[in-house]
Amino acid sequence: MVDLHNVLEPLMLILDLKSVM
């Protein structure tokens, strides 16, 4: 199974990058 944290962390990073741009 995939750890939710491992999936959410990169997603949060991507969202942060998008919100900055």
C-alpha positions as CSV (number, residue, x, y, z in Angstrom):
1,M,0.0,0.0,0.0
2,V,1.1,3.6,-0.6
3,D,1.6,5.8,2.4
4,L,-0.7,8.8,2.2
5,H,2.0,11.1,3.4
6,N,4.3,10.0,0.5
7,V,1.5,10.9,-1.9
8,L,0.3,14.1,-0.2
9,E,3.7,15.7,0.3
10,P,4.6,16.0,-3.4
11,L,1.1,17.1,-4.2
12,M,1.4,19.9,-1.6
13,L,4.7,20.9,-3.1
14,I,3.1,21.1,-6.6
15,L,0.2,23.1,-5.3
16,D,2.6,25.5,-3.6
17,L,4.5,26.0,-6.8
18,K,1.3,26.6,-8.8
19,S,0.1,29.1,-6.2
20,V,3.4,31.0,-6.4
21,M,3.3,31.2,-10.2
